[in-house]
Amino acid sequence: MTATPFSIRPVGAGDLKSWLDLANQYRHWQEDVPGFRFEETLRPPGEPALGLGAWTADGVLAGMAEAALSEDGAAYTDRATGFVAVAPAYRRQGLGTRLGSEV
């Protein structure tokens, strides 16, 4: 089987719904776009947070990743959180590893 080429980039405003739809399949706390945007306002100003998406050449979202240094406005001490999800059709191609390394 030939691996699919993926383009990994930060998630833009227009990508947020599909990114959350994929993430929500694999995490306990599901979010919609307004809820996600609200939660992002709770971060301390200037705190880095990263959301990445991996797209196929056809524009299909195949994977997602995120990393943050706080939750609900409370900064973590000496740690960060990360989350990676890959759609079933794109697993076993190294995409999760690539996303984990990038995030």
C-alpha positions as protocol buffer text, in pm:
chain_id: "A"
residue {
  index: 1
  type: MET
  ca { x: 0 y: 0 z: 0 }
}
residue {
  index: 2
  type: THR
  ca { x: 134 y: 344 z: -94 }
}
residue {
  index: 3
  type: ALA
  ca { x: 122 y: 609 z: 177 }
}
residue {
  index: 4
  type: THR
  ca { x: -99 y: 909 z: 113 }
}
residue {
  index: 5
  type: PRO
  ca { x: 83 y: 1245 z: 102 }
}
residue {
  index: 6
  type: PHE
  ca { x: -45 y: 1483 z: 368 }
}
residue {
  index: 7
  type: SER
  ca { x: -19 y: 1857 z: 412 }
}
residue {
  index: 8
  type: ILE
  ca { x: 10 y: 1956 z: 779 }
}
residue {
  index: 9
  type: ARG
  ca { x: -70 y: 2315 z: 874 }
}
residue {
  index: 10
  type: PRO
  ca { x: -229 y: 2522 z: 1151 }
}
residue {
  index: 11
  type: VAL
  ca { x: -608 y: 2510 z: 1161 }
}
residue {
  index: 12
  type: GLY
  ca { x: -776 y: 2822 z: 1027 }
}
residue {
  index: 13
  type: ALA
  ca { x: -1119 y: 2958 z: 1113 }
}
residue {
  index: 14
  type: GLY
  ca { x: -1274 y: 2789 z: 808 }
}
residue {
  index: 15
  type: ASP
  ca { x: -1130 y: 2452 z: 911 }
}
residue {
  index: 16
  type: LEU
  ca { x: -1247 y: 2457 z: 1271 }
}
residue {
  index: 17
  type: LYS
  ca { x: -1576 y: 2267 z: 1234 }
}
residue {
  index: 18
  type: SER
  ca { x: -1425 y: 1972 z: 1046 }
}
residue {
  index: 19
  type: TRP
  ca { x: -1126 y: 1972 z: 1287 }
}
residue {
  index: 20
  type: LEU
  ca { x: -1358 y: 1957 z: 1588 }
}
residue {
  index: 21
  type: ASP
  ca { x: -1580 y: 1695 z: 1422 }
}
residue {
  index: 22
  type: LEU
  ca { x: -1275 y: 1466 z: 1392 }
}
residue {
  index: 23
  type: ALA
  ca { x: -1148 y: 1544 z: 1743 }
}
residue {
  index: 24
  type: ASN
  ca { x: -1491 y: 1488 z: 1898 }
}
residue {
  index: 25
  type: GLN
  ca { x: -1496 y: 1128 z: 1775 }
}
residue {
  index: 26
  type: TYR
  ca { x: -1208 y: 1042 z: 2007 }
}
residue {
  index: 27
  type: ARG
  ca { x: -1223 y: 1257 z: 2319 }
}
residue {
  index: 28
  type: HIS
  ca { x: -1446 y: 1261 z: 2620 }
}
residue {
  index: 29
  type: TRP
  ca { x: -1533 y: 1631 z: 2620 }
}
residue {
  index: 30
  type: GLN
  ca { x: -1696 y: 1726 z: 2292 }
}
residue {
  index: 31
  type: GLU
  ca { x: -1699 y: 2085 z: 2174 }
}
residue {
  index: 32
  type: ASP
  ca { x: -1878 y: 2285 z: 1910 }
}
residue {
  index: 33
  type: VAL
  ca { x: -1719 y: 2584 z: 1736 }
}
residue {
  index: 34
  type: PRO
  ca { x: -1872 y: 2853 z: 1965 }
}
residue {
  index: 35
  type: GLY
  ca { x: -1776 y: 2652 z: 2276 }
}
residue {
  index: 36
  type: PHE
  ca { x: -1422 y: 2600 z: 2150 }
}
residue {
  index: 37
  type: ARG
  ca { x: -1382 y: 2969 z: 2070 }
}
residue {
  index: 38
  type: PHE
  ca { x: -1511 y: 3062 z: 2417 }
}
residue {
  index: 39
  type: GLU
  ca { x: -1268 y: 2822 z: 2587 }
}
residue {
  index: 40
  type: GLU
  ca { x: -982 y: 2974 z: 2391 }
}
residue {
  index: 41
  type: THR
  ca { x: -1066 y: 3317 z: 2541 }
}
residue {
  index: 42
  type: LEU
  ca { x: -994 y: 3172 z: 2886 }
}
residue {
  index: 43
  type: ARG
  ca { x: -626 y: 3126 z: 2805 }
}
residue {
  index: 44
  type: PRO
  ca { x: -386 y: 3381 z: 2952 }
}
residue {
  index: 45
  type: PRO
  ca { x: -302 y: 3650 z: 2693 }
}
residue {
  index: 46
  type: GLY
  ca { x: -13 y: 3547 z: 2474 }
}
residue {
  index: 47
  type: GLU
  ca { x: -15 y: 3183 z: 2583 }
}
residue {
  index: 48
  type: PRO
  ca { x: 84 y: 2957 z: 2297 }
}
residue {
  index: 49
  type: ALA
  ca { x: -170 y: 2699 z: 2189 }
}
residue {
  index: 50
  type: LEU
  ca { x: -146 y: 2502 z: 1868 }
}
residue {
  index: 51
  type: GLY
  ca { x: -405 y: 2330 z: 1654 }
}
residue {
  index: 52
  type: LEU
  ca { x: -287 y: 2141 z: 1348 }
}
residue {
  index: 53
  type: GLY
  ca { x: -470 y: 1959 z: 1073 }
}
residue {
  index: 54
  type: ALA
  ca { x: -344 y: 1709 z: 817 }
}
residue {
  index: 55
  type: TRP
  ca { x: -513 y: 1723 z: 478 }
}
residue {
  index: 56
  type: THR
  ca { x: -493 y: 1497 z: 177 }
}
residue {
  index: 57
  type: ALA
  ca { x: -423 y: 1642 z: -168 }
}
residue {
  index: 58
  type: ASP
  ca { x: -801 y: 1623 z: -224 }
}
residue {
  index: 59
  type: GLY
  ca { x: -866 y: 1850 z: 77 }
}
residue {
  index: 60
  type: VAL
  ca { x: -994 y: 1576 z: 311 }
}
residue {
  index: 61
  type: LEU
  ca { x: -906 y: 1624 z: 677 }
}
residue {
  index: 62
  type: ALA
  ca { x: -722 y: 1305 z: 770 }
}
residue {
  index: 63
  type: GLY
  ca { x: -587 y: 1394 z: 1115 }
}
residue {
  index: 64
  type: MET
  ca { x: -572 y: 1659 z: 1383 }
}
residue {
  index: 65
  type: ALA
  ca { x: -351 y: 1755 z: 1674 }
}
residue {
  index: 66
  type: GLU
  ca { x: -353 y: 2015 z: 1949 }
}
residue {
  index: 67
  type: ALA
  ca { x: -127 y: 2123 z: 2232 }
}
residue {
  index: 68
  type: ALA
  ca { x: -178 y: 2373 z: 2516 }
}
residue {
  index: 69
  type: LEU
  ca { x: -12 y: 2497 z: 2834 }
}
residue {
  index: 70
  type: SER
  ca { x: -328 y: 2553 z: 3038 }
}
residue {
  index: 71
  type: GLU
  ca { x: -688 y: 2449 z: 3078 }
}
residue {
  index: 72
  type: ASP
  ca { x: -983 y: 2670 z: 3168 }
}
residue {
  index: 73
  type: GLY
  ca { x: -747 y: 2959 z: 3238 }
}
residue {
  index: 74
  type: ALA
  ca { x: -528 y: 2768 z: 3484 }
}
residue {
  index: 75
  type: ALA
  ca { x: -169 y: 2724 z: 3371 }
}
residue {
  index: 76
  type: TYR
  ca { x: -11 y: 2382 z: 3404 }
}
residue {
  index: 77
  type: THR
  ca { x: 312 y: 2355 z: 3601 }
}
residue {
  index: 78
  type: ASP
  ca { x: 603 y: 2193 z: 3416 }
}
residue {
  index: 79
  type: ARG
  ca { x: 381 y: 2020 z: 3160 }
}
residue {
  index: 80
  type: ALA
  ca { x: 156 y: 2064 z: 2860 }
}
residue {
  index: 81
  type: THR
  ca { x: -128 y: 1863 z: 2711 }
}
residue {
  index: 82
  type: GLY
  ca { x: -154 y: 1724 z: 2365 }
}
residue {
  index: 83
  type: PHE
  ca { x: -409 y: 1531 z: 2165 }
}
residue {
  index: 84
  type: VAL
  ca { x: -378 y: 1357 z: 1828 }
}
residue {
  index: 85
  type: ALA
  ca { x: -651 y: 1185 z: 1625 }
}
residue {
  index: 86
  type: VAL
  ca { x: -635 y: 1020 z: 1283 }
}
residue {
  index: 87
  type: ALA
  ca { x: -941 y: 923 z: 1079 }
}
residue {
  index: 88
  type: PRO
  ca { x: -963 y: 544 z: 1036 }
}
residue {
  index: 89
  type: ALA
  ca { x: -907 y: 555 z: 657 }
}
residue {
  index: 90
  type: TYR
  ca { x: -566 y: 720 z: 707 }
}
residue {
  index: 91
  type: ARG
  ca { x: -423 y: 517 z: 994 }
}
residue {
  index: 92
  type: ARG
  ca { x: -110 y: 298 z: 973 }
}
residue {
  index: 93
  type: GLN
  ca { x: 64 y: 549 z: 743 }
}
residue {
  index: 94
  type: GLY
  ca { x: 270 y: 733 z: 1006 }
}
residue {
  index: 95
  type: LEU
  ca { x: 37 y: 1031 z: 1018 }
}
residue {
  index: 96
  type: GLY
  ca { x: -22 y: 1018 z: 1394 }
}
residue {
  index: 97
  type: THR
  ca { x: 353 y: 1010 z: 1454 }
}
residue {
  index: 98
  type: ARG
  ca { x: 404 y: 1307 z: 1221 }
}
residue {
  index: 99
  type: LEU
  ca { x: 128 y: 1506 z: 1389 }
}
residue {
  index: 100
  type: GLY
  ca { x: 265 y: 1424 z: 1735 }
}
residue {
  index: 101
  type: SER
  ca { x: 611 y: 1539 z: 1632 }
}
residue {
  index: 102
  type: GLU
  ca { x: 481 y: 1861 z: 1478 }
}
residue {
  index: 103
  type: VAL
  ca { x: 256 y: 1959 z: 1766 }
}
